């Protein structure tokens, strides 16, 4: 929201510098984006529709600075009663999209350029000046936050405004000369069944105001904000009107805005002012809320007097309905559509009182029950292991191009067709990192990622390792968790340059991999050379040896050699925690022969 | 034999002075096959008893003497030509991802204060990502976080780690102290500061007697831990649908100390996180009585902190494979 300070000062007589004013705005919730000379740009958050108006911003500033708010003059008297054939008929055929459609008619006005003060303010805000009528409607929109709209009565084929759902055949040409196609989800203002305005979003050129205009119909509509938001996205129009209409505005705002517009038109364009139809079948009531002193204390943790709270709420425009020693009931003003619960009143009191006055406190008391996710700590341990093994951790984006494999998780609304599904392996997103290293002339590299893969709308935790020689890495991991090769098949896989481990399974099947030795034992070693078929997996044999006898403490593979096309030899060193090995050896060799058909060379 | 021992002692002395390799020297004197001393022991085996005893004593003395000297490293000076000033390639040390390093540091702080570290699913339902968090579908705030849907409108990739908050509050009873680091997704066209994939760090506390003062105090201590005792924070009102009252937190720009410079976009402050008192509707949605319990929550991006610490200027470098470690 851009706030020309000269405009702001019309409502709040503040003497501070632009920087100081910006600081106050920032503290109370309107953070400064930038100061542009005498214009502040404040970041807007979506809940406060009144912060899209200069008066709304001024109101909070006045409350924060404990200054008076000066309201702009309104024309509160009713307009003349229209003659029978002077009424512009209003008909709403889509009441689900329209809450109120408030109209007036002005006749014999003089359309001309606006006075300089008005032009300057609009231009500082960022809206070009056109003529007094168009400028006034824009001015009131920025001042009060209610978009306004005027049409030239002479250009209307019928003295009526009918609001109905759009049809596929409808099309509208905007004032900018853009052709827009419509559909049934949208609604339009029509006359003689011809669309003149896309409801709440943009007007057509056919009934626009120019110097020849003398009679106008003015409308202030109140529409369903969700519909406006969806339509504006669909037709890709974002403008000052949409900015305000896609928030919830209270229908009451149309009354104030019309009174203000009438004041300015009669002041700057003259003419006669007529009542017209105010279509408002279901009144939206103003809500009431009660603020309890106990609640204020419970959230703020400090003693703010109820009288202070009352002052603050009053300065923000709340009407005090009831008060007692321990609570205040207020009517929520029409411009505060964001206020829903008691804690929102607490928020108003605390922020206008300033957060800077809130003391700091450390949480105390015994720590609650530990509910950490076990896999998180376990994966962190795995991460340490990998780092200790010299591997670098990378995190890659799981969004990939759809492959069309079964179980793949595909996104319905991805912006890019290169990233419209979730990965089924980490390898596919980790490998590009390897080539980045290669580009940097680093080829001797080990990488890992701890992440997820996605299948059938479920996710699975995975540790993926890339390394040119993954076997020693895997051996180290398995040793750490006391897991044999046989069990590894159930928790992961290894290839020539990678290891994939399902971390949850590893966590659940891990044993104790104690590598600490404190007693010197009477160790002895024996070397064996086994002959295996080429296709035979030595892992099974290894596992068998390792677990064969309690006194076999280590099995080391020294060498694997190809003997012929069909056979290989594996040279193994077995360490015993005894020197009396003959019986164990005999039994082992016969078991290996029997179960695995493995012989000594 | 005495003569021989004397000669050997002298030879050893010279050897020790010109030593190149300790193991070789050891083998020269003690190798079972060809070592000088075992050879002598072999020789005296054929001596008659008296002579053997005498020679044995001399030999044993010599053996102990040489052994001791060889064992006592400090007496051995190996002449060396190594130039220590010439750098060697360092051994390979693995590195954890920058984002993880930052998250670990934060965990360290919160673990100290008794927080649990909780993870939740990335494939999430609208129930936990929006509805329980006071974010109904037509809420304007849902525009902020354009969602990547797997099956519209109910199955999606979580847009924030607040979904974990909704899950924890729905299953645990207060007192609760939890932090939750995690991957999040948004339907955004990536640029240098926003990406479709990013990391968030969320924390929340629910207990009796929790006030906005605890939120302020916790965040102050936390930032002192991360950035040092002279860190200065600014607390201002900010709206988030998940909280009421909401609170935005900024850190005084360390470059200009608040005077305004390019890095802080001339604001003097860096926006660092969003926070507030957990909205009573959320507590209610999750089955916690908001009259009895209150709580605070905060959430921040991990990426920007990691980028700051490691001098990375584009969020895409963090996760798109364009970053290497040396």
Boltz contact constraints between the chains, C-beta under 6 A:
constraints:
  - contact:
      token1: [A, 26]
      token2: [B, 236]
      max_distance: 6.0
  - contact:
      token1: [A, 27]
      token2: [B, 236]
      max_distance: 6.0
  - contact:
      token1: [A, 28]
      token2: [B, 237]
      max_distance: 6.0
  - contact:
      token1: [A, 29]
      token2: [B, 237]
      max_distance: 6.0
  - contact:
      token1: [A, 45]
      token2: [B, 239]
      max_distance: 6.0
  - contact:
      token1: [A, 46]
      token2: [B, 140]
      max_distance: 6.0
  - contact:
      token1: [A, 46]
      token2: [B, 141]
      max_distance: 6.0
  - contact:
      token1: [A, 47]
      token2: [B, 239]
      max_distance: 6.0
  - contact:
      token1: [A, 226]
      token2: [B, 138]
      max_distance: 6.0
  - contact:
      token1: [A, 299]
      token2: [B, 277]
      max_distance: 6.0
  - contact:
      token1: [A, 300]
      token2: [B, 212]
      max_distance: 6.0
  - contact:
      token1: [A, 301]
      token2: [B, 211]
      max_distance: 6.0
  - contact:
      token1: [A, 301]
      token2: [B, 213]
      max_distance: 6.0
  - contact:
      token1: [A, 341]
      token2: [B, 280]
      max_distance: 6.0
  - contact:
      token1: [A, 343]
      token2: [B, 244]
      max_distance: 6.0
  - contact:
      token1: [A, 343]
      token2: [B, 280]
      max_distance: 6.0
  - contact:
      token1: [A, 344]
      token2: [B, 244]
      max_distance: 6.0
  - contact:
      token1: [A, 347]
      token2: [B, 244]
      max_distance: 6.0
  - contact:
      token1: [A, 347]
      token2: [B, 245]
      max_distance: 6.0
  - contact:
      token1: [A, 350]
      token2: [B, 245]
      max_distance: 6.0
  - contact:
      token1: [A, 351]
      token2: [B, 237]
      max_distance: 6.0
  - contact:
      token1: [A, 355]
      token2: [B, 235]
      max_distance: 6.0
  - contact:
      token1: [A, 358]
      token2: [B, 212]
      max_distance: 6.0
  - contact:
      token1: [A, 358]
      token2: [B, 213]
      max_distance: 6.0
  - contact:
      token1: [A, 358]
      token2: [B, 216]
      max_distance: 6.0
  - contact:
      token1: [A, 359]
      token2: [B, 213]
      max_distance: 6.0
  - contact:
      token1: [A, 360]
      token2: [B, 216]
      max_distance: 6.0
  - contact:
      token1: [A, 360]
      token2: [B, 217]
      max_distance: 6.0
  - contact:
      token1: [A, 360]
      token2: [B, 220]
      max_distance: 6.0
  - contact:
      token1: [A, 361]
      token2: [B, 213]
      max_distance: 6.0
  - contact:
      token1: [A, 361]
      token2: [B, 214]
      max_distance: 6.0
  - contact:
      token1: [A, 361]
      token2: [B, 217]
      max_distance: 6.0
  - contact:
      token1: [A, 362]
      token2: [B, 217]
      max_distance: 6.0
  - contact:
      token1: [A, 363]
      token2: [B, 214]
      max_distance: 6.0
  - contact:
      token1: [A, 363]
      token2: [B, 218]
      max_distance: 6.0
  - contact:
      token1: [A, 367]
      token2: [B, 114]
      max_distance: 6.0
  - contact:
      token1: [A, 368]
      token2: [B, 175]
      max_distance: 6.0
  - contact:
      token1: [A, 368]
      token2: [B, 177]
      max_distance: 6.0
  - contact:
      token1: [A, 370]
      token2: [B, 116]
      max_distance: 6.0
  - contact:
      token1: [A, 371]
      token2: [B, 116]
      max_distance: 6.0
  - contact:
      token1: [A, 372]
      token2: [B, 116]
      max_distance: 6.0
  - contact:
      token1: [A, 372]
      token2: [B, 117]
      max_distance: 6.0
  - contact:
      token1: [A, 373]
      token2: [B, 118]
      max_distance: 6.0
  - contact:
      token1: [A, 373]
      token2: [B, 119]
      max_distance: 6.0
  - contact:
      token1: [A, 376]
      token2: [B, 117]
      max_distance: 6.0
  - contact:
      token1: [A, 376]
      token2: [B, 119]
      max_distance: 6.0
  - contact:
      token1: [A, 383]
      token2: [B, 96]
      max_distance: 6.0
  - contact:
      token1: [A, 387]
      token2: [B, 94]
      max_distance: 6.0
  - contact:
      token1: [A, 387]
      token2: [B, 96]
      max_distance: 6.0
  - contact:
      token1: [A, 390]
      token2: [B, 92]
      max_distance: 6.0
  - contact:
      token1: [A, 390]
      token2: [B, 94]
      max_distance: 6.0
  - contact:
      token1: [A, 391]
      token2: [B, 94]
      max_distance: 6.0
  - contact:
      token1: [A, 392]
      token2: [B, 94]
      max_distance: 6.0
  - contact:
      token1: [A, 392]
      token2: [B, 95]
      max_distance: 6.0
  - contact:
      token1: [A, 392]
      token2: [B, 325]
      max_distance: 6.0
  - contact:
      token1: [A, 393]
      token2: [B, 96]
      max_distance: 6.0
  - contact:
      token1: [A, 393]
      token2: [B, 97]
      max_distance: 6.0
  - contact:
      token1: [A, 395]
      token2: [B, 97]
      max_distance: 6.0
  - contact:
      token1: [A, 395]
      token2: [B, 319]
      max_distance: 6.0
  - contact:
      token1: [A, 396]
      token2: [B, 321]
      max_distance: 6.0
  - contact:
      token1: [A, 397]
      token2: [B, 197]
      max_distance: 6.0
  - contact:
      token1: [A, 397]
      token2: [B, 319]
      max_distance: 6.0
  - contact:
      token1: [A, 409]
      token2: [B, 150]
      max_distance: 6.0
  - contact:
      token1: [A, 411]
      token2: [B, 148]
      max_distance: 6.0
  - contact:
      token1: [A, 412]
      token2: [B, 149]
      max_distance: 6.0
  - contact:
      token1: [A, 412]
      token2: [B, 152]
      max_distance: 6.0
  - contact:
      token1: [A, 413]
      token2: [B, 149]
      max_distance: 6.0
  - contact:
      token1: [A, 415]
      token2: [B, 187]
      max_distance: 6.0
  - contact:
      token1: [A, 415]
      token2: [B, 189]
      max_distance: 6.0
  - contact:
      token1: [A, 432]
      token2: [B, 321]
      max_distance: 6.0
  - contact:
      token1: [A, 433]
      token2: [B, 321]
      max_distance: 6.0
  - contact:
      token1: [A, 436]
      token2: [B, 321]
      max_distance: 6.0
  - contact:
      token1: [A, 436]
      token2: [B, 324]
      max_distance: 6.0
  - contact:
      token1: [A, 437]
      token2: [B, 324]
      max_distance: 6.0
  - contact:
      token1: [A, 440]
      token2: [B, 324]
      max_distance: 6.0
  - contact:
      token1: [A, 457]
      token2: [B, 123]
      max_distance: 6.0
  - contact:
      token1: [A, 459]
      token2: [B, 122]
      max_distance: 6.0
  - contact:
      token1: [A, 459]
      token2: [B, 123]
      max_distance: 6.0
